[in-house]
């Protein structure tokens, strides 16, 4: 992939987040570094993952998840870029749900605990944005539930 095409993809991700767009139609900016990440396309190619990003930067590191995570302790951001190698727990700034059927729920507490006033944030299929203020950089676990 040429540098110009990679830059356009990064700018598209950044512009969507700044504009508050809820449906992102490109792959993560650094997707080409990981052959299992979705290829950049005109429309989203659903891959059943949620992408969790270290920062709002177009150069942000990310990790992807298809299953439930009871505790992000021990998980690190895998893709190259800002935040690479840092822990995922309490460091997720934004996310992109690239699953066509399921909603991802990100919790403040471990073990999917949303009891009482513990905050969480739902990411519906195609949703791409910063986490709400209750869980942004305060995330501990994640689950899935069927949308609609």
N, C-alpha and C positions, 0 to 999 in steps of 0.2 A: 504494500500500500504506500502510495507516495505521501510525502510530508504534507503537501497541500490538502489531499483528501483527508488525512488524519486530523489536520487543523480544522477543516470544515465540520467534521463529525464532533470534535470537541466544542466548537462554537455553537453547534446546534443543541448539544446537551446543556451548555451554560445558558443559552438564550431561552430554552424551554423552562429552566428552573427560575430564571429571573422574571420571566413573564407570568409565572404561576401556572403554566400549562399542566394539565393533569394527564395527558396522554402523550407519551414520548414515542416518536416513530423511528428513532435511530438506536443503534446499539450503544453500549457504554463507550466512552471516548477511547479507551485503551483495549477494546475488545479484540483487536487483531493480535495482541500479544498473547492471547489465550485461545487456542484453536477450538476449545469447547464452548466459547462464548458465541452469542449470535452474531452472524455476519451483518454488516451495515446494509440496510435495504431501504426501499421507498416506504415500506410499511413494516410494522413489527412482525418478526417471525417468533411466535410464542415458543419459548423453550422451557416453561414451567419453573423458572427460578425467580427469586427476588434478588436484586443487586443492592447491596448496602455500601454506601460511599463514605469515606472518611471526611470529606469536606464538600463545600459547594463549588470548589475549583474545577475547571475543565480538565485538570491534571490530577484529579483525585484518585487514589487507590480504591479498589473495591473488592468485595468478596461476594460470591453468589451462594444461595441456599435453595434447595428444593424440598427439604424436609423440616420437621419441627426441631427447634433448638431450645432445650430446657435452661441452658446457661451458656452465654457467649464466652465465659472464662476459658482461656486456652486457645481461642480463635484469633487469628490475625488477618489483616488486610493482605490479600494475595497478589493483586495486580500491581504492576509498577506505577509509580507516581507518588504524589504527596500522601504521606501516611503509610506507605508500604512497610509491612512488617510490624506495625503497631497493633495493639489489641483492638478487637471489634467491640468488646464490652465497654459501654459508656463512651464510645467514640464515633457513633454513627450520626452523621449530619443529615443525610438525605438517602432516599431509596427509590428504586424503580421496580414495580411488580410486573414481570414479563410472563405471567401465567394468565391464560385466557379464561380460566374457570374459577380459580380460588382467590380469596382475599387473604393477604398476609397481615397478621396482627403482631405488632412489636410492643413489648411490655417493658415497663420501668423495672419490675421485679423479676427474679428468677422463677422458673417453673410455672410460667404462664399465669402468674398471680396478678389479677386485676381486682382483687377484693377491696372493699372500702373505697378510699379515694385514690388508690394507686392508678396512675395514668397509663394509657396505652394509645396506640395510633394504628388505624386500619388503612391498608393500601389495597384498593380494589384493582381488578385487572387493568393493566395499562397505566396505572397511577404512577407518576414520577414527580417528586417534590421533596422539600425539606420535611423532616419529622416535626410534629407539633412540639411546642416548647416544653411540654411535660416529659417527653422522652428523648428529645434531641440531645445527644451526648450524655444520655442517662438511660441507655437501653441494656436490658439484661437477658431477655429471652424472646422467642418468636414462635407463633403457631400459624396454622392455615385453617380456613373454614370456607365452605362453598358459598360463592357469591350468588345473590338473587334468590 
